Amino acid sequence: MALQRQLLKKALGEAKTKIGGSHFCHRPSLCCSFSTLPSSGADHEAALPLLPPFGYEPKPYNGPRGDEVFQKRKKFLGPSLFHYYQNPLNIVEGKMQYLFDENGRRYLDAFAGIVTVSCGHCHPEVLNAIMEQSKLLQHATTIYLHHAIADFAEALASKMPGNLKVVYFVNSGTEANELAMLMARLYSGSLDMISLRNAYHGGSSNTIGLTALNTWKYPIPQGDIHHVVNPDPYHGIFGSDAKSYVKDVQDHIDYGTSGKVAGFISETIQGVGGAVELAPGYLKLVYDIVRKAGGVCIADEVQTGFGRTGSHYWGFETQGVIPDIVTMAKGIGNGLPLGAVVTTPEIASVLAQKIQFNTFGGNPVCSAGGLAVLRVIDKEKRQVHCADVGSHLLGRLRDLQQRYESNYPLNSMSLEFSLL
Ligand SMILES: Cc1ncc(COP(=O)(O)O)c(C=O)c1O
């Protein structure tokens, strides 16, 4: 990833000096974080290429300035918050792929709101669905009937393969993984969970155990979690040899558990860990041995779902498997606080033994917005867009790779995934 970024930077720098000005960006979505202003006086800014024209004027901003917001945030919000840039941006408006700061300056949001904005900021159809529902009824829990949650669940289930037809709605990816782990443990009758090294599955007391990056882990009990060798085809100790990585999983089951496990969870492309794909064929082999050990297989699609790989709607499809439980968040809501767990009727039924309730899970506004997101992703062919932009950038990076004789692996799926 770091090298991909470096190469991209070099490409952009070279193209800038060769082509210059606004002609540089022949595709709006490829021009990240360049100035929209001709010059603000600083030399380095004057040398930056311009963003292509965009027929939208941000509203005049009269709110508090960045300095004031920053001071207030430091005083009243937790010290664990971090920010990007030495002088953090005060973002006050968003429109499709662009963000605007307090001075009306436009930025390409190549980060897509930390891989969350799947249709574009303030997409009109998503906004309209949210506003119309808000005017009628903002809040109702599942103790009453409301069509929005049922319609959304039906639409989401229609996107899933096999018998993955039952949906639980939650508010975030962490919560989705919490619920998935709970179901795996109840269904299997075992506690041991297996996750990959370098994984990120959330920061709550339980999911912090699944997460396997020390930068995100506090020294608290981590639960009964076994972190197996990461099947990273490029930097992993067994290269792309899926069978050797799977042997490590079997060893953990044989030597670190009773022989029975609750489940296995993995991202299909590790996101927080640096856009790392899994060795080809890995999930198929792992799912087999985990199921033999009585466990369920969970795909964390928080980052990879909703067409972001370009080639498939779900990341797990790239490995030719059907999980027993799929967790999702981020792109599902285009910015709404929304997450979901989809599983089979059999596994879902384990939560009927006790009261299972989530005040905001399936909230009518989030459900109406989420349904609109699904429709927009299809209508506007966002998955094809990801494939298109990813392939274009990959081609440019490959040119650079040849020119600079770099042998760093450039991988199409993770690039598309990282650049939506
Ligand atoms: C793969 C993955 N799973 C789970 C999460 C946690 O999601 P949330 O931040 O919505 O709790 C994240 C967040 O980045 C993630 O990338």
The ligand as a Tripos MOL2 file, in Angstrom:
@<TRIPOS>MOLECULE
LIG
   16    16     1     0     0
SMALL
NO_CHARGES

@<TRIPOS>ATOM
      1 C1        -13.0720   -4.8680    8.6400 C.3       1 LIG1
      2 C2        -13.6540   -4.0560    9.7360 C.ar      1 LIG1
      3 N1        -14.4500   -4.6440   10.6390 N.ar      1 LIG1
      4 C3        -15.0140   -3.9540   11.6500 C.ar      1 LIG1
      5 C4        -14.7910   -2.6000   11.7810 C.ar      1 LIG1
      6 C5        -15.4210   -1.8450   12.8960 C.3       1 LIG1
      7 O1        -16.4380   -1.0360   12.3810 O.3       1 LIG1
      8 P1        -16.9750    0.2320   13.2010 P.3       1 LIG1
      9 O2        -15.8870    1.2540   13.2070 O.co2     1 LIG1
     10 O3        -18.2070    0.6410   12.4360 O.co2     1 LIG1
     11 O4        -17.3130   -0.2490   14.5680 O.co2     1 LIG1
     12 C6        -13.9810   -1.9340   10.8640 C.ar      1 LIG1
     13 C7        -13.7170   -0.4990   10.9800 C.2       1 LIG1
     14 O5        -12.8520    0.0650   10.3690 O.2       1 LIG1
     15 C8        -13.3900   -2.6860    9.8220 C.ar      1 LIG1
     16 O6        -12.5940   -2.1090    8.9120 O.3       1 LIG1
@<TRIPOS>BOND
     1     1     2 1
     2     2     3 ar
     3     2    15 ar
     4     3     4 ar
     5     4     5 ar
     6     5     6 1
     7     5    12 ar
     8     6     7 1
     9     7     8 1
    10     8     9 2
    11     8    10 1
    12     8    11 1
    13    12    13 1
    14    12    15 ar
    15    13    14 2
    16    15    16 1
@<TRIPOS>SUBSTRUCTURE
     1 LIG1         1 GROUP 0 **** ****
